[in-house]
């Protein structure tokens, strides 16, 4: 007489038949070791990884970042104190032509003392322009001071070396110097003033608007040269309203409302899946090719890249300017924005038609105009500037943190 076997007993018997040489067991162990042990150990200090242990590291990393920023601010101050004045023009800006190809406009306000954010930004641009040499002869540095008070000491120091436009220096401006204007609307008006001043003063082909806490990356000028002279000659890019040079790293994951990133994510699986399958088959001495194994490694690689952090894999694109990608822009944020001159004039008209307030800053205003006006905008990846300011000019922050 046959006895019935319980489902638990049947499952146990099947598990006993599995050996260490079983493909399913090996892939299961690989998954557990990777995501449960190796990746958390390797990535627990990576700020933009899902494995980052925030409660262990965030406070100390934020303090270390602030201390390093203080040191770099002091170094930037000494840099300009030791630099010989050039009668209002930085020595490396040769003014080879009366009409610059690119104006780099740095918008500044007097913010947290001691960090010298604007000095860090200008000194880095200074160094990079020196390294660039004759290729950057058509580049012009321009400082736009939008501080209401006269206490912006760093802007006064820079006026010895860089041409400066002072929005609030004893004259009434066209944007309404109303003390009751909310800080978000004031920021938008300041931005419009600096953009218009850049166009009126130099009439360039392009204006790069940089906030005073966005330090340029080493590759910024070669990449911009490649993008503007080669890639932006393509019809779908030529008439863009703006090109963003920065998007927050915390928003660069694949699991985000960015359709282009989903396609890229699938591409990662399609590229790494077959490669890892071939490596596994070879080292495990498996004959032939297995589609289920390839599907596993495609999902495995997609999960690993997302959890470790897309931001860190984007850094591989810095190997060459041609590897940088240009994708449709999203709404946040505006540390560095490149405007072709005709688009800059359209932007000024658009900005005059919107009013900013809390929850609707200038970045959201610019993004909302794309659909309303039928415009296009793009962002370059990876970032071409580093955002170093933990102290906002719009909100008080007594306990700044990296996240």
Secondary structure, 3 states (H helix, E strand, C coil): CCCCCCHHHHHHHHHHHCCCCCHHHHHHHHHHHHHHHHHHHHHCCCCCCCCCCHHHHHHHHHHHHHHHHHHHHHHHHHHHHCCCCCCCCCCCCCCCCCCCCEEEEEEECCCCCCCCHHHHHHHHHHHHHHHHHHHHCCEEEEEEECCCCCCCHHHHHHCCCCEEEECCCCCCCCCCCCCCCCHHHHHHHHHHHHHHHHHHHHCCCEEEEEECCEEECCCHHHHHHHHHHCHHHCHHHHCCCEEECCCCHHHCCCCCCCHHHHHHHHHHHHHHHHHHHHHHHHHCCCCCCCHHHHHHHHHHHHHHHHHHCHHHHHHHHHHCHHHCEEEECCCCCCCEEEEEHHHHHHHHHHHCCCCCECCECHHHHHHHHHHHHCCCEEEEECCCEEECCCCCCCCCCCCCCCC
